[in-house]
Amino acid sequence: MISSRLISISKYTKGYNLLLDVGSDHGLLPIYAINNNYVKDAIASDINFKPLIKAKENFKKYNLDIKTIIYDGIPKTNADCIVIAGMGSELIIQILEKTLDNAKNLKRLILCPNTDYEMLRTYINHKFNIVFEEVIYDKNHYYEIIVLEKGDSNYNEYELYFGPVLLKTRSKEFINKLEKDLKTLKNIVNGITDLIKKENVEKEIKMIEEILCQDTL
């Protein structure tokens, strides 16, 4: 069964022709995107063979002829949009960096890392424009969806940390995530012995409090 996270991600593929799902796992996202007429066709890509076996089984269940590719990075295809989700930002950055030219040929990139959103935004700064962002809550975890298109961005410190679109839209989920993050940081800050790490956490606390304070003005 497809998760609410994947459903939320898939809506950003709407209107594109060929979806490339990197790290496709069981292939649930391309199935959902095609069956809901978001895209005309899809390609499922993974670095390992085993996940694609399960994906092929799922494609067969729905009578879908979705191509599968074993590839480390972003394969060169005719796809016009891509989804990379279900992994950490560091791995997503490695995938993008490894095949950056292929990434830049895509019309839209839909990224949904599990952690370290600031790290990912810092990497894509000056390479792509962030056109949509969304915070979703699924299975006791907050995720950020970051949608990119071609462009030369120049985001500031707050935009890299919080997200330029999220700072403007300020959704309920975004505020809830900040409140949760703030509570977590306050619980750990006094136990940090490394002075530099402690200063960084104190800075994060101050930044989050500043953004949350704007909602009470």
JOBEL-V592298 format. One record per run of one state. SS is the DSSP state (H for helix, E for strand, C for the rest). FROM is the first residue (numbers start at 0). TO is the last residue. If there is no record, write none. Layout:
BEGIN
ss:SS from:FROM to:TO
ss:SS from:FROM to:TO
END
This chain:
BEGIN
ss:C from:0 to:2
ss:H from:3 to:12
ss:C from:13 to:14
ss:E from:15 to:21
ss:C from:22 to:26
ss:H from:27 to:34
ss:C from:35 to:37
ss:E from:38 to:45
ss:C from:46 to:47
ss:H from:48 to:60
ss:C from:61 to:65
ss:E from:66 to:69
ss:C from:70 to:79
ss:E from:80 to:84
ss:C from:85 to:87
ss:H from:88 to:97
ss:C from:98 to:98
ss:H from:99 to:103
ss:C from:104 to:106
ss:E from:107 to:111
ss:C from:112 to:115
ss:H from:116 to:123
ss:C from:124 to:126
ss:E from:127 to:137
ss:C from:138 to:139
ss:E from:140 to:149
ss:C from:150 to:155
ss:H from:156 to:161
ss:C from:162 to:162
ss:H from:163 to:168
ss:C from:169 to:170
ss:H from:171 to:188
ss:C from:189 to:193
ss:H from:194 to:213
ss:C from:214 to:216
END
